[in-house]
Amino acid sequence: VLLFLISKLHQGVAICDKSQNIVLWNEAAEQIAGVKVKSAAESDWVYHNQFKKRNGQPLEESDRALYRAMKEEKETQTQTMYIDKEGNKVYLDARAYPLYNNDQTLIGAVAFFKDVTNQIKMEKLLTEIEEKLKEMQDYLKTFSL
């Protein structure tokens, strides 16, 4: 039942074991990331798919959601980007949580992520509009009444 529910989520879901091997990757994750992952080390998968920080710099180990959730043993949030097959930047937000067994032993982590590309584009456009408005206001102030 749980696997069925995870498969129906609109957010990407990735679950890794304590060794950072991806053990579950839902359909939404495949669509959002544009990659099918069945079982691979998270570090290899992140490197292979050229995920980067939002500023274009390479991801450090400490930037990876699943790694951080296990290392810090708490909820973490990360923001990454990658270039899709068409050459477009795709921006992702991820939240990851450590997973424990019944004995409270850390056994892995789960990450939920979504494509926020449109939101990032709208924020950038809004900033540009605000800058243009400020320029226009400054220009209009040069006229005396």
C-alpha positions in Angstrom: 0.0 0.0 0.0 2.8 2.4 0.9 4.6 1.9 -2.4 1.3 2.5 -4.3 0.8 5.8 -2.4 4.4 6.9 -3.1 4.0 6.1 -6.7 0.9 8.4 -6.9 2.6 11.5 -5.3 3.2 14.5 -7.6 6.5 15.3 -5.7 9.6 13.4 -6.5 10.5 10.8 -3.8 13.9 9.3 -3.4 14.8 6.9 -0.6 18.3 5.8 0.1 19.8 3.3 2.5 22.5 4.1 5.0 25.2 3.5 2.3 23.4 6.2 0.1 22.2 3.6 -2.4 18.9 4.8 -4.0 16.4 2.1 -3.1 13.2 3.8 -4.3 12.6 6.5 -6.9 9.0 7.2 -7.9 7.6 8.1 -11.3 7.3 11.8 -10.4 11.1 11.8 -9.6 11.8 10.3 -13.0 9.7 13.1 -14.7 11.1 15.9 -12.6 14.7 14.9 -12.9 14.4 13.4 -16.4 16.3 10.3 -15.3 15.3 6.8 -14.4 17.1 5.6 -11.3 16.6 2.1 -10.0 19.6 1.5 -7.8 22.7 3.7 -7.7 24.8 5.4 -5.2 23.5 8.9 -4.6 26.9 10.5 -5.0 27.4 8.8 -8.4 23.9 9.7 -9.5 24.3 13.4 -8.5 27.6 13.6 -10.3 26.4 11.7 -13.4 23.4 14.0 -13.8 25.5 17.2 -13.3 23.4 18.5 -10.4 24.8 21.8 -9.2 24.1 24.5 -6.7 21.7 27.2 -7.9 24.7 29.4 -8.6 26.1 26.8 -11.0 28.9 25.6 -8.7 29.4 21.9 -8.2 27.5 20.2 -5.4 29.6 19.4 -2.4 28.8 16.3 -0.3 27.3 18.6 2.3 24.9 20.1 -0.3 23.1 16.8 -1.0 19.8 16.5 0.7 19.9 12.7 1.5 23.5 12.9 2.8 22.7 15.9 5.0 19.6 14.3 6.5 21.6 11.3 7.5 24.7 13.1 8.7 22.8 15.8 10.7 20.0 13.3 11.6 17.3 16.0 11.1 15.2 17.5 8.4 17.2 19.4 5.7 16.3 21.5 2.8 18.4 22.0 -0.3 18.1 23.8 -3.6 19.8 22.5 -6.7 19.7 22.9 -10.5 20.6 20.9 -13.5 20.6 21.4 -17.3 18.0 19.2 -19.1 18.4 17.5 -22.4 17.2 20.6 -24.2 19.7 22.8 -22.5 17.3 24.5 -20.1 18.0 25.1 -16.4 15.8 23.1 -14.1 15.6 24.3 -10.5 14.6 21.9 -7.7 13.8 22.3 -4.0 14.2 19.2 -1.8 13.4 18.3 1.8 15.0 15.3 3.2 14.4 13.4 6.5 16.4 10.6 8.2 14.8 7.2 8.5 15.1 5.0 11.5 14.1 1.4 12.3 12.1 0.4 15.4 15.2 0.5 17.5 15.8 4.1 16.5 18.9 3.1 14.5 19.5 5.3 11.4 18.8 3.2 8.3 18.7 5.8 5.5 16.9 8.9 4.4 13.9 10.0 2.3 13.8 13.1 0.1 10.8 14.8 -1.4 11.5 17.2 -4.2 9.7 19.4 -6.7 10.5 21.4 -9.8 10.4 25.1 -8.9 11.7 26.4 -12.3 8.6 28.5 -13.0 8.7 30.0 -9.6 12.4 31.0 -10.0 11.7 32.5 -13.4 8.8 34.5 -12.0 10.9 35.8 -9.1 13.6 36.8 -11.5 11.1 38.6 -13.8 9.5 40.4 -10.8 13.0 41.6 -9.7 13.7 42.9 -13.2 10.3 44.7 -13.2 11.0 46.2 -9.8 14.4 47.4 -11.0 12.9 49.0 -14.1 10.2 50.7 -12.0 12.9 52.1 -9.7 14.8 53.4 -12.7 11.7 55.1 -14.0 10.9 56.7 -10.6 14.5 58.0 -10.4 14.2 59.4 -13.9 10.9 61.1 -13.2 12.4 62.7 -10.1 14.8 64.6 -12.3 11.9 66.6 -13.6 10.9 69.5 -11.4 7.2 70.5 -11.2 
